[in-house]
Amino acid sequence: MDRRAVSPEALAAFVVFADHLNFTRAAAQLRISQPALHVKIGKLAQALGRPLYHRAGRRLVLTADGEAVARFARAHDERLAHFLAEFAGGAPHRPVVLAAGQGAYLYLLGDTIRAVLAEEPTRLRLVNCDHRQMLTAVRTGQAHLGVSVLDVLPEDLTAVAVATFPQMLFVPEGHRSALPGPVALRDLAGARLVVPPQHRPHRVLLEQALRAAGVDWTVAVEAEGWPLIAQFVALGVGLAVVNGCVPPPPGLVARPVTDLPPVTYHLVHQPAALADPRVAGLVERILARG
């Protein structure tokens, strides 16, 4: 292995590339040419003896080794910044980075974030992303913590349940399904449903459950995010199954769906992340939210 190719400069360049997964944008941020960045990444991969990324269709994707290199490079940079701050007699100012989706920020993490930022505005940096991007951010060290609903728990990360909610049916007041009491999937036969885009975990699990129950239904409209889904239901476009943490807006009624499993939000981090007292403190506050 050529250690000269695994220099702090090469690792720093790879972190920028890992952030963008685009040579043009990464090279622009580094203020070097795209061919020069290709050479840097190529030499780093050659020195390590492992491919660090691959192409998936039109996208570039980090390999597991690439994720490990990005994670190490960020940790190295953070340790260096911490040492230099202490050496200069100051305190490190790098924030804890939290990655989560719209639902977690709106209905789960708000009070914790507000309290943390009130104590120290620079202590926390937030990244808004879907669950796949969240897992990548934690794996590459771009985020210290992630919160999301996960259909499959990652084997390489620590995942801790934060909160569990039933699944609820949103219906307009006055609709035949707005009567008190729970509903079953069979009650949705022939319904027009407002659903997330295809391949979103909630959409996949809902389709599987409806198919297993032999329920015929149609897509009224696809919508991204619980507020927009609720708005379409309020407009009379269709009904919607949502996570139980979502409060029904005025004009809508929420009824529990008896034969759908509850939904659990998980907090995800690297196994060694709690060695950082800042990260451990934020984890403790998120888990103590209830």
C-alpha positions in Angstrom: 0.0 0.0 0.0 1.3 3.4 -1.0 0.7 5.5 2.1 1.6 8.7 0.3 -1.6 8.4 -1.7 -3.6 8.1 1.6 -2.8 11.7 2.6 -5.0 14.1 4.5 -5.4 16.0 1.2 -6.7 12.8 -0.6 -9.1 12.0 2.2 -10.4 15.5 2.3 -11.0 15.4 -1.5 -12.8 12.1 -1.1 -15.1 13.5 1.5 -16.2 16.2 -0.8 -16.7 13.7 -3.6 -18.8 11.5 -1.2 -21.0 14.4 -0.3 -21.8 15.1 -4.0 -21.3 11.8 -5.7 -20.7 14.0 -8.8 -17.2 14.8 -10.1 -18.2 18.1 -11.6 -19.7 19.6 -8.5 -17.1 18.1 -6.2 -14.3 19.5 -8.3 -15.9 22.9 -8.4 -16.1 23.0 -4.6 -12.4 21.9 -4.3 -11.5 24.4 -7.0 -9.6 21.8 -9.0 -10.3 20.4 -12.4 -12.5 17.4 -12.9 -9.7 15.3 -14.4 -7.5 16.1 -11.4 -10.2 14.9 -9.0 -10.6 11.7 -11.0 -6.8 11.2 -10.6 -6.9 11.8 -6.8 -9.8 9.4 -6.2 -8.3 6.8 -8.6 -4.9 6.9 -6.8 -6.6 6.7 -3.4 -8.6 3.6 -4.5 -5.5 2.1 -6.0 -3.5 2.7 -2.8 -6.2 1.1 -0.7 -6.7 -1.8 -3.2 -10.5 -1.5 -3.2 -13.0 0.2 -5.4 -14.6 3.2 -3.6 -17.6 3.8 -5.8 -19.5 2.2 -8.7 -22.0 3.4 -11.2 -25.7 2.4 -10.8 -27.5 3.5 -13.9 -26.7 7.2 -14.2 -25.8 7.6 -10.5 -22.5 7.1 -8.7 -22.8 5.1 -5.5 -20.2 4.5 -2.8 -19.2 0.9 -2.1 -19.1 -0.3 1.5 -15.4 0.4 1.4 -16.1 3.9 0.1 -18.5 4.5 2.9 -15.8 3.3 5.4 -13.2 5.6 3.9 -15.6 8.6 4.0 -16.5 7.9 7.6 -12.8 7.6 8.6 -11.9 10.8 6.8 -14.6 12.8 8.5 -13.7 11.3 11.9 -10.1 12.2 11.3 -11.0 15.7 10.4 -13.2 16.1 13.4 -10.5 14.7 15.8 -8.0 17.1 14.3 -10.3 20.1 14.7 -11.1 19.0 18.3 -7.3 18.7 19.1 -6.5 22.1 17.5 -9.3 23.8 19.4 -8.2 22.3 22.7 -4.5 23.1 21.9 -5.5 26.7 21.3 -7.3 26.8 24.7 -10.8 26.9 23.2 -13.7 24.6 22.9 -14.6 22.6 19.7 -17.4 24.2 17.8 -18.4 21.4 15.4 -22.1 20.7 15.7 -23.8 17.3 16.1 -25.4 16.4 12.7 -28.9 14.9 12.8 -30.4 13.5 9.6 -34.2 12.8 9.5 -37.2 13.0 7.2 -40.1 15.4 7.2 -42.4 13.3 9.5 -39.7 12.9 12.2 -39.0 16.6 12.2 -42.7 17.6 12.2 -44.1 15.2 14.7 -41.3 13.6 16.8 -38.2 15.7 17.2 -39.5 19.3 17.4 -39.4 19.8 21.2 -35.9 18.2 21.5 -34.5 20.4 18.7 -36.1 23.5 20.1 -34.6 22.9 23.6 -31.1 22.0 22.3 -30.9 25.1 20.0 -32.2 27.4 22.8 -29.3 26.2 25.0 -26.7 26.5 22.2 -27.7 27.6 18.7 -24.5 26.2 17.1 -24.7 22.8 18.8 -26.9 21.1 16.2 -27.0 20.9 12.4 -30.0 19.3 10.7 -30.2 17.4 7.4 -33.6 16.8 5.8 -33.6 13.5 3.8 -35.4 10.3 3.1 -34.6 7.1 5.0 -32.1 5.8 2.3 -30.2 9.1 2.3 -30.2 9.1 6.1 -28.6 5.6 6.3 -26.0 6.7 3.8 -25.3 9.9 5.8 -24.7 7.9 9.0 -22.7 5.2 7.3 -20.3 7.8 5.6 -20.0 10.0 8.7 -21.9 12.9 7.2 -24.4 12.6 10.0 -23.8 11.5 13.6 -27.4 10.4 14.1 -30.4 9.5 12.0 -34.1 9.1 12.7 -36.6 7.4 10.5 -39.2 4.6 10.0 -37.2 1.6 8.8 -38.7 -1.5 7.1 -35.5 -3.4 7.6 -33.0 -2.6 10.5 -29.4 -2.2 9.3 -27.0 -4.8 10.6 -24.0 -2.5 10.5 -25.5 0.3 12.6 -27.0 0.6 16.0 -30.8 1.1 15.8 -32.9 2.0 18.9 -36.7 2.3 18.9 -37.7 5.9 19.7 -41.5 5.7 19.5 -44.2 3.4 18.0 -47.6 4.6 16.6 -50.6 2.8 15.2 -51.6 3.4 11.6 -54.6 5.6 11.1 -57.1 6.2 8.3 -57.7 9.9 7.5 -61.3 10.5 6.3 -63.3 13.8 5.9 -65.9 14.5 8.6 -69.2 13.2 7.3 -67.7 10.4 5.2 -69.2 7.0 5.8 -65.9 5.8 7.2 -65.8 8.6 9.7 -68.0 6.8 12.2 -66.4 6.1 15.6 -64.3 3.0 16.1 -61.6 1.2 14.2 -61.6 0.1 10.6 -60.2 -3.0 8.9 -58.5 -3.2 5.5 -61.6 -4.8 4.0 -63.4 -1.6 4.7 -61.2 0.1 2.1 -62.5 -2.1 -0.7 -63.1 0.2 -3.8 -61.5 3.2 -2.0 -59.5 5.9 -3.7 -56.4 6.4 -1.7 -53.9 9.2 -1.4 -50.5 7.5 -1.2 -46.8 8.3 -1.2 -44.8 7.8 -4.4 -43.9 4.3 -5.4 -41.0 2.5 -3.6 -41.5 4.6 -0.4 -41.5 2.2 2.5 -45.0 3.3 3.6 -46.4 2.8 0.1 -44.7 -0.6 -0.3 -46.0 -2.0 3.1 -49.5 -0.6 2.5 -49.7 -2.2 -1.0 -48.5 -5.5 0.4 -51.1 -5.5 3.2 -54.0 -4.6 0.8 -53.0 -7.2 -1.6 -52.8 -9.9 1.1 -56.2 -8.9 2.3 -57.6 -9.2 -1.2 -58.7 -5.5 -1.3 -59.1 -3.7 -4.6 -58.3 0.0 -4.5 -57.1 2.8 -6.8 -54.6 5.6 -6.5 -56.3 8.9 -6.1 -53.1 10.9 -6.2 -49.4 10.4 -5.2 -48.2 12.9 -2.6 -44.9 13.5 -0.8 -45.1 14.3 2.9 -47.9 13.9 5.4 -49.1 17.6 5.3 -49.8 17.4 1.6 -51.4 13.9 1.9 -53.7 15.3 4.6 -54.5 18.3 2.5 -55.6 16.1 -0.4 -57.9 14.2 1.9 -59.4 17.4 3.2 -60.1 18.4 -0.4 -62.0 15.2 -1.0 -59.5 13.7 -3.4 -59.4 10.4 -1.5 -58.7 8.7 1.8 -55.2 8.1 3.3 -53.5 5.7 5.7 -51.0 7.7 7.8 -48.7 7.2 10.8 -50.4 7.7 14.1 -48.1 10.5 15.1 -49.7 12.8 12.4 -52.5 14.8 14.0 -55.7 15.1 11.9 -56.2 18.7 10.7 -59.6 20.4 11.1 -62.2 18.7 9.0 -60.6 15.3 9.1 -61.2 12.3 11.4 -58.5 9.7 12.3 -59.6 6.1 12.8 -57.2 3.2 13.7 -56.7 0.5 11.1 -56.8 -2.8 13.1 -55.0 -5.1 10.7 -52.0 -3.0 9.9 -48.9 -3.3 12.1 -47.7 -0.3 14.2 -45.0 2.0 12.8 -41.8 2.5 14.8 -39.3 5.3 14.4 -35.7 4.3 15.0 -32.7 6.3 16.1 -29.6 5.1 14.1 -25.9 5.7 14.7 -22.5 4.1 14.3 -21.7 1.7 17.1 -18.9 3.9 18.4 -20.8 7.2 18.2 -21.7 7.3 21.8 -18.1 7.7 22.8 -18.6 11.4 21.8 -20.4 13.0 24.8 -22.2 15.5 22.6 -23.7 12.7 20.5 -24.5 10.6 23.6 -26.3 13.6 25.2 -28.5 14.2 22.2 -29.3 10.5 22.0 -30.4 10.6 25.6 -32.6 13.6 25.0 -34.3 12.1 22.0 -35.0 8.8 23.7 -36.3 10.6 26.8 -38.8 12.7 24.7 -41.8 10.7 26.0 
